[in-house]
Amino acid sequence: MSQSTYYFVSKTHIQSVKRLYKLLFQLHKSLPIELRDIGNSYVRSEFKLHKQATPDQAKLFLTEWAVILIQKKKFYFILKCLK
């Protein structure tokens, strides 16, 4: 990301991205190692690809990943209850 791009990104936006990124990796810790590696690689590549996103694209990207995070948490909760 260029210096001029950082100028338009708020500190709270950066914090939100980092928090979502961290939460996704924490959620993957409960997966078997093979699936964890695949999931972590996918998250890394997606976030890397969207570093140059416009503000509108970034908002959509974060919203979609937040929805995915919520869906995964619900799914893992159900699986845990079934054990």
Residue pairs with C-beta under 8 A, 6 or more apart in sequence:
1 9
1 51
1 52
5 52
8 55
9 55
9 58
13 58
16 62
17 47
17 58
17 62
20 62
20 65
20 66
20 69
21 43
21 47
23 69
24 39
24 43
24 65
24 68
24 69
25 40
25 43
27 69
27 72
27 73
27 76
28 35
28 36
28 39
28 40
28 43
29 36
30 76
31 39
46 65
50 57
50 58
50 61
53 61
